[in-house]
Amino acid sequence: AQCWQSILPSSEGKMLQEDTGYMLSMRMHALFWQKWTEKEGKLRRVINHIQKCDVHKSNPLDPEVFPPADCLVSSFCLETVCKDQSSYRAALRNISSLLKPGGHLVLSGDLGTSFYMVGPKKFFCLVLTEEFLRGALSATGFAIQEFDVLSRDDDTMQEICDFSGMYFIVARKEKAI
Ligand SMILES: C[S@@+](CC[C@H](N)C(=O)[O-])C[C@H]1O[C@@H](n2cnc3c(N)ncnc32)[C@H](O)[C@@H]1O
């Protein structure tokens, strides 16, 4: 419910509180997708290039070399592709090389996830904690500016994914490590 409310304007939030049951869920569903199709359209219009990336390489964009960026966004990626904590820290160092000193990393994903299902297929996920993330970012030259956690507030669908919450981080690259 916290997630839904945060994407709704306050007047819609109030209207939703007055609705009930089926209508409520239908309206939320419609509003959610309306917002996301708008966002998808906007994103598609501003993307002008897609580049392959491998976070395990010291230059993740190898063989290309791009000027360092002001901002880098990574979502639900590193924990699904790094097999352990040391490989996660190495990947952070690698992607940090794509950023200017003073540039920002916007990092988000799940806390506490050890697996997730896509249909019948089970995927590995490295279990992350807030403590580990804070340590790893600091060890790789980042200063955390925001660290928000949204805790999981129900136990349903544990068989799909065992996450305990979600994290949203903004960190500034202080130095190259
Ligand atoms: C769980 S998906 C997340 C996708 C998307 N960011 C999202 O939030 O829906 C993990 C992504 O990591 C990508 N990936 C796998 N190995 C990678 C690697 N070595 N370097 C960078 N990305 C990788 C996969 O292609 C996949 O898109």
Ligand as a Chemical Component Dictionary entry (heavy atoms), coordinates in Angstrom:
data_LIG
# 
_chem_comp.id                   LIG 
_chem_comp.type                 NON-POLYMER 
_chem_comp.pdbx_formal_charge   0 
_chem_comp.three_letter_code    LIG 
# 
loop_
_chem_comp_atom.comp_id 
_chem_comp_atom.atom_id 
_chem_comp_atom.alt_atom_id 
_chem_comp_atom.type_symbol 
_chem_comp_atom.charge 
_chem_comp_atom.model_Cartn_x 
_chem_comp_atom.model_Cartn_y 
_chem_comp_atom.model_Cartn_z 
_chem_comp_atom.pdbx_ordinal 
LIG C1  C1  C 0  16.936 -9.070  -12.381 1  
LIG S1  S1  S 1  17.364 -8.359  -13.945 2  
LIG C2  C2  C 0  17.001 -6.649  -13.632 3  
LIG C3  C3  C 0  16.638 -5.946  -14.863 4  
LIG C4  C4  C 0  16.185 -4.487  -14.684 5  
LIG N1  N1  N 0  17.258 -3.657  -14.170 6  
LIG C5  C5  C 0  14.970 -4.390  -13.836 7  
LIG O1  O1  O 0  14.983 -3.741  -12.768 8  
LIG O2  O2  O -1 13.950 -4.948  -14.217 9  
LIG C6  C6  C 0  19.124 -8.446  -13.937 10 
LIG C7  C7  C 0  19.750 -7.858  -15.185 11 
LIG O3  O3  O 0  21.166 -8.006  -15.099 12 
LIG C8  C8  C 0  21.667 -8.194  -16.413 13 
LIG N2  N2  N 0  22.999 -8.826  -16.329 14 
LIG C9  C9  C 0  23.326 -10.137 -16.251 15 
LIG N3  N3  N 0  24.659 -10.296 -16.170 16 
LIG C10 C10 C 0  25.201 -9.040  -16.187 17 
LIG C11 C11 C 0  26.534 -8.545  -16.145 18 
LIG N4  N4  N 0  27.583 -9.360  -16.029 19 
LIG N5  N5  N 0  26.712 -7.204  -16.191 20 
LIG C12 C12 C 0  25.654 -6.367  -16.291 21 
LIG N6  N6  N 0  24.354 -6.769  -16.328 22 
LIG C13 C13 C 0  24.148 -8.096  -16.282 23 
LIG C14 C14 C 0  20.623 -9.094  -17.077 24 
LIG O4  O4  O 0  20.685 -8.940  -18.465 25 
LIG C15 C15 C 0  19.335 -8.535  -16.478 26 
LIG O5  O5  O 0  18.802 -7.539  -17.329 27 
# 
loop_
_chem_comp_bond.comp_id 
_chem_comp_bond.atom_id_1 
_chem_comp_bond.atom_id_2 
_chem_comp_bond.value_order 
_chem_comp_bond.pdbx_ordinal 
LIG C1  S1  SING 1  
LIG S1  C2  SING 2  
LIG S1  C6  SING 3  
LIG C2  C3  SING 4  
LIG C3  C4  SING 5  
LIG C4  N1  SING 6  
LIG C4  C5  SING 7  
LIG C5  O1  DOUB 8  
LIG C5  O2  SING 9  
LIG C6  C7  SING 10 
LIG C7  O3  SING 11 
LIG C7  C15 SING 12 
LIG O3  C8  SING 13 
LIG C8  N2  SING 14 
LIG C8  C14 SING 15 
LIG N2  C9  SING 16 
LIG N2  C13 SING 17 
LIG C9  N3  DOUB 18 
LIG N3  C10 SING 19 
LIG C10 C11 SING 20 
LIG C10 C13 DOUB 21 
LIG C11 N4  SING 22 
LIG C11 N5  DOUB 23 
LIG N5  C12 SING 24 
LIG C12 N6  DOUB 25 
LIG N6  C13 SING 26 
LIG C14 O4  SING 27 
LIG C14 C15 SING 28 
LIG C15 O5  SING 29 
# 
